[in-house]
Amino acid sequence: MAQKITGLIHHPYVPPAGFEAPQPGVFKASTVFFPTVAAMRSREWKDKSAYTYGLHGTPTTYALEERLCTLEGGLQCLLAPSGLAAVALASLAMLKTGDEVLIPDNAYSPNKTLAEGELKAWGISHRYYDPLNPADLESKFSAKTRLVWVEAAGSVTLEFPDLPALVRLCKQRGVPVVLDNTWGAGLAFAPFDLLPDSEPGLGVDISVHALTKYPSGGGDVLMGSVITRDPGLHLRIKLCHMRLGLGVGANDAEAVLRSLPSMALRYNAHDAATRTLAAWCQGRSEVVQVLHPALPDSPGHAHWQALCKPEPGGAAGIFSIILAPHYSQAQTDAFCDALRLFKLGYSWGGPTSLVVPYELASMRSGGWPAHLKPGTLVRFSVGLEHVADLQADLAQALTALA
Ligand SMILES: *Cc1c(COP(=O)(O)O)cnc(C)c1O
């Protein structure tokens, strides 16, 4: 009996090598074994040459990191337990007391909240800039500026900035620039090579991606990545990653690995359906403005056109509408409640269409943005349902407005 119990733990069987299948294996570990003390002392955890501890990487996380580098055109990748953790990791690794970070006013809101909370408490100041006006970014640089965030398209209102112009301003000053690339996802444009024909090599220094969205595609995984093309920058972020103890579960990494092969097809499908619905909403009298970068009158459309693929695959799967100002917030909420296929819920990139009525004025430093028509704002995330059914759902819910 004693032998049997120990044998279940120290078992001599080793399966034959050479197993190959469509998906890479799932390796789960906190502890990783070393053959000798010498190997334990000398084994390197900072590059992917060996294994030391589950938190520092397994074959599963290394495989996912390398595929994400391929997706985004980067060379090094770190995984974080959520998109927001990846955002926080980039800021924490790059900033220290006395520094200042510049953030677009339409950034993913929790990025701003982090700046207003922990960063401020640690003596790191922030300023918000208008992403549609590079001169405004230029005017906000100071001797303290150590990091600039960019986002394309912006959160909720989907303004598309002149990303190359913003990046150029940062390069001229030698200030690292970090992109929240969740919307583009590595498919709509290349973050590290924005203008490969006219200005090769112009790109961001760091790309942060909420893998929770399109790479997962299931609405069932939280994960984020921080991708770079510079070994020194990567090491700086990796040391912070290690000190903070950030890691991801093997089953979650597996879920993303399994979803990556279908990601481009899903992105195209979300994109095509979203364009159909956004154009349909433009024809509705209840709607005063539709925000979607591929629409000619959406803010920053020309910048989107210059940077992104015009065909499906270049505009993601979210759009917002502004309902006419004579509708109250209560009527707008009733419209959202009346939707049946669009579920009330945050996030995007999964199979289920989602809707959120945002109180936009409270999310922007100057209240309701002057470049948008007044009204109430509703954001849609378009899932993978049939587009005709989604359109019918919008049509029936709009009758709830009256
Ligand atoms: C969702 C999202 C995040 C955060 O991702 P989580 O995994 O939900 O923490 C960050 N940035 C953008 C633009 C997002 O849409």
The ligand as a Gaussian input file, in Angstrom:
#p B3LYP/6-31G(d) Opt

LIG

0 1
 C      -12.009000      45.522000     -21.908000
 C      -10.933000      46.496000     -22.117000
 C       -9.832000      46.554000     -21.253000
 C       -9.723000      45.715000     -19.986000
 O       -9.869000      44.356000     -20.187000
 P      -10.371000      43.416000     -18.974000
 O       -9.853000      42.083000     -19.341000
 O      -11.865000      43.516000     -18.962000
 O       -9.758000      43.939000     -17.715000
 C       -8.836000      47.454000     -21.538000
 N       -8.919000      48.272000     -22.598000
 C       -9.960000      48.246000     -23.445000
 C       -9.984000      49.182000     -24.616000
 C      -11.000000      47.360000     -23.238000
 O      -12.036000      47.346000     -24.073000

